Amino acid sequence: MIIRIAVLIFGLWVLLQIIFKYRDRKMSLTGLIFWLVLWAVIIAVANHPQITDKIAKLVGVGRGTDMAVFAAILILLYLIFRIYIKITEIESQISEVVKHIAIIKVKRKKIGKTVKGE
Amino acid sequence: MIKIITKEKSKIFIIIPAFNEAKTIGKLLTELKKAGYKNLVVIDDDSRDNTGQIAQKLGATVLTHIINRGLGGALRTGFAYAIAKKANIIITMDADLQHRIENIPNLVKPILDGKADVVIGKRKFSSQKMPVKRKIANQVGNIFTQAFFGFRVADSQSGFRCFSGSALKKLKLYSNRMEISSEIIAEIHRNQLRFSEVPITTIYTKYSLSKGQSFKNGIKTLLRLIAVRLR
């Protein structure tokens, strides 16, 4: 029973965080929908575990809890993969910025030298 | 021995990525200058020592990274500079003195003769001097480069390369670290560039070995290579 209340409180807190992040424009609309649905499902499953049994029967996995764990692992792996790709992309963008700064600095130095030489 | 004339040397841009190479960069630049190469570009990848100052004093163009970006990031900066300078021939070489200046003409010749767009110096893997760990790492690099990008080369991880200006412009590179070597190979293949490999001699000193990839780094490189492939 305690676990249900804990998940409910924690889930509601996360939902609020998601809404705030969207309000502060730190999250896209797609992100908002994805996370809201995900957490709504988590809260629903925690409070009505029998839902998972029905879905498990439907997809052919033995027990509802097994299916929930299986789905959770899949979702986590997918999210890690997305984050990994995103970080790689951001790293590349940082390099672009660093590259531009390095080239601009050299150009300025050379212009400075020419002016002094004149 | 192949020789290149001074007029041709003035067209060559030598790009040297450097991170904490104060011990060797001075000697390398002095030797390059002595050999008649004038366009020396050092990318100081946020070194903690005075690599940048030494290079500057010796008359090299120093491109300073305000944050360490790794080998790939440094090479990309050097390439962008060379392209902006309309360089005809671009060489990349390591700062740790493992590459020999005498090999530069061998790398440049196929491009000057119009026979290749990119030339890569291949190391002798049969050499006694190359440590076993290094040999294995290089072969693994070759195998994965072939598996991911479908292009077999003798030495995909070599840092001694030569590009024609027009070929370099075609390469779309995104890697930041060691995986850049494989990405370059993939880009040569994608752009259908004329490619040649020439044998080079490498000198392995305690210092240059300490600078190489560790096993842990190799695994990281592999993971990044997968990310490059998935992009």
Interface residues (C-beta under 8 A of the other chain):
Chain A: Y84 I85 T88 E89 E91 S92 I94 S95 V98 K99 I101 A102 I103 K105 V106
Chain B: I43 T61 V62 L63 T64 H65 I66 I67 R69 G72 G73 R76 T77 A80 Y81 A84 Y174 S175 N176 R224 A227 V228 L230 R231
